[in-house]
Amino acid sequence: MRNLKRALLAIFVLFLFLAILAFVLENQQSVSLLFLGWAGPQLPVSLVVVVVLLIGMVIGPILGWLLGHRSKVSRKRLV
């Protein structure tokens, strides 16, 4: 059973890697983002999307932890 789980995990990781590789290879056109008057450098679309995804993966759990911590504190005050 342990070997089956490892094999399925390896297949999933390989599939994920191939999907990311296909996305990066298909999105090589350069774009420049404009935000509040600030223009960013010309970067490939895939790089912009992957960087934003990674930033979201860091910020999301931090915000979840902060909101959960705040909720625990408010519940303790009620008791």
C-alpha positions in Angstrom: 0.0 0.0 0.0 2.9 2.4 0.8 4.4 1.8 -2.6 1.1 2.5 -4.3 0.8 5.8 -2.5 4.4 6.7 -3.4 3.8 5.8 -7.1 0.6 7.8 -7.2 2.4 10.8 -5.6 5.2 10.5 -8.1 2.8 10.4 -11.0 0.9 13.4 -9.6 4.1 15.4 -9.2 5.3 14.5 -12.7 1.9 15.5 -14.2 2.0 18.8 -12.3 5.6 19.5 -13.5 4.6 18.7 -17.1 1.6 21.0 -16.8 3.7 23.9 -15.5 6.3 23.3 -18.2 3.7 23.4 -20.9 2.2 26.6 -19.4 5.6 28.3 -19.3 6.5 27.2 -22.9 3.2 28.4 -24.3 3.2 31.8 -22.7 6.5 33.4 -23.7 5.1 36.7 -25.0 6.4 39.7 -23.0 4.1 42.1 -21.2 4.6 45.2 -19.1 2.2 45.6 -16.2 0.9 49.1 -15.3 -0.3 49.7 -11.7 -1.0 53.1 -10.2 1.2 54.8 -12.8 4.1 52.5 -12.2 5.1 50.4 -15.3 6.9 47.2 -14.6 9.7 45.7 -16.8 8.9 43.6 -19.8 8.6 40.0 -18.6 7.1 36.8 -20.0 3.4 36.2 -19.1 4.3 32.9 -17.6 6.8 34.4 -15.2 4.4 37.1 -14.0 1.6 34.5 -13.4 4.0 32.1 -11.6 5.4 34.8 -9.3 1.9 36.1 -8.5 0.8 32.5 -7.7 3.8 32.0 -5.4 3.1 35.3 -3.6 -0.5 34.3 -3.1 0.6 30.9 -1.7 2.6 32.8 0.9 0.1 35.5 1.8 -3.0 33.3 1.9 -1.9 31.1 4.8 -0.5 34.1 6.7 -3.9 35.9 6.4 -5.7 32.7 7.3 -3.6 32.3 10.4 -4.1 36.0 11.4 -7.9 35.7 11.0 -8.0 32.4 12.9 -5.9 33.9 15.7 -8.1 36.9 16.0 -11.2 34.7 16.1 -9.7 32.6 18.9 -8.9 35.7 20.9 -12.4 37.1 20.5 -13.9 33.8 21.6 -11.7 33.7 24.7 -13.0 37.2 25.7 -16.6 36.0 25.5 -16.0 33.1 27.9 
